[in-house]
C-alpha cells in the first residue's frame, strides 16, 4: 500500500506582521484587556481580528460580540476587513445570518472542533445602543473605533462578559482628546492599575503608527500623509498618532493663506461641473439664515463654493416670506450663471419643518426646478475633517466673491472651555451659520468625496 502524502495546508490569507505587531498579538493570549491605539492604516484592527479569531477556536463560550459605531461598520471593518476579517479566517466554515434576531456570523467547522460559535455584530454609537445587548451574556468582545462607541454601551458590554469562561476584550482606536472618557475611565485607568500591580487578568496596550505597518510601501505612506493638512488636528492624531486636544483655529492653513483656496469667476470651468448643491441653515436666537451653493466638479474630484447669502435678523425678526423671497432670488441668480438642470437639491436644516414646507410651496409656485429636502447631518467633526483633507489635497476652493464662506472658514475655532471632547465654538463670535449651510451642501456625499481623493472609508 502506497504511503499517503502529508496534507499540505495553503496560506490563502496573506497576513504579514512586523515584529511590534507580532509581540502585541502574542500578548493577547495571556491578557484579558487588549488595546491597540495609534495612527490610521497602522494595522491595529487586523491584529485584534487575528487574536480574537485564534481565541474563538478554543473557547468554551458560544456567543461573542463584535461592535463598531454602526452594525454596517462592524460587519465591514471586523467581518470583512478587506479580506483579513473574521469571515475570512473561518472561510468555508461560517455563514452570515440571524441569531435570535441579531446580525451574526455563525461558525462551525474544523477550527472550532465542529462546535457552533456565534459572533453577534452590533452598532454602538447611539446613547441607547446598550439596550440591544442588555441582559445578554457574551464570551469575548471585539470593538473597533472604541472611542466612537457610546460610553453607556462600553460599560454594558463590559458587564455582559463578566460570566464568560474566557473573558477577553479587544479594542482599537485612533488617538482622541487626551481627556476623553475612554482614556480617563478605561484605558489610562487600566494602565495605572497595571503599573500599581492591582489589575488582575492582564492588560495589553500597544501604540502603533503607519510606519509600523510593513504591508504599506513608502510611496503609499507618503500618499496617505499627503491627504492631510499638517497643521490640522487630524494630522497630529491620524498620522503622528498623538493624543491632542482640539484648540485654536480649525482651518489654520486656510486662515493663514485664504488666497491659496480662492478662485476668480474666470478660473472656474463651468463645463466640468457635475452638479450644484445648496445648503440652508435657518436662523435661531442669535443666528442668521444662510444659503451656500457648492459645485461638484468632475464627479466628486473637487468641491467649489460658488455662491453664498446671509439674511440679517435673528429669531422673530425674519419672516418666512423674507426667507422664501431671498431664496428664490438666490436660486434664480444661480440659474443665470449655471445650467439650471445641475441645480437639483437644496439641503435644509431639518429642525424647522414648518419653514421648509413653506419654502417648498414657494419654490413650486416660482416654477423652480430645485427640490427642498431635509439635510443629512453627518457628524460635525466628520464634515470638518473632510474639508481639511480636501484643502490639503487641492480639491476645495471658494469663489472670491463668497465673502461669508471665506470669513467663516478663517475664524472658526475649537471651544476652549470644553476639555474632554472636540467641539466647535458656537457662541455667536464665529459665523457658524454659514459653516452649517456649507456643510449641509455636501454632507450627504462625504463618502464619495473621500473615495474620489483616494481616502479609505471605514
Buried (B, 14 or more C-beta within 10 A) or exposed (E): EEEEEEEEEEEEEEBEBBEBBEEBBEBBEEBBBBBBBBBBBBBBBBBBBBBBBBBBBEBEBBBBBBBBBBBEBBBBBBBEBEEBBBBBBBEEBBEEEEBEEBBBBBBBBEBBEEBEBBBBBBBBBBEEBBEBBEEBBBBBBBBBBBBBBBBBBBBBBBEBBEEBEBBBBBBBBBBBBBBBBBBEEBBBEBBEEBEEEEBEEBBBBBBBBBBBBEBBEEEBBEEBBEBBBEBBBBBBBBBBBBBBBBBEBBBBBBBEEBEEBBBEEEEBEEEBBEBBBBBBBBBBEEBBBBBBBBBBBEEBBBBBBBBBBBBEEBEEEBEBEBBBBBBBEBBEEBBEEBEBEBBBBBBBBBEBEEBBEBBBEBBEEBEBEBEBBEBEBBEBBEBBBBBBBBBBBEBBBBBBBBEBBBBBBBBBBBBEEBEBBBBBBBEEEBBBBBBBBBBBBBBBBBEBBBEBBEBEEB
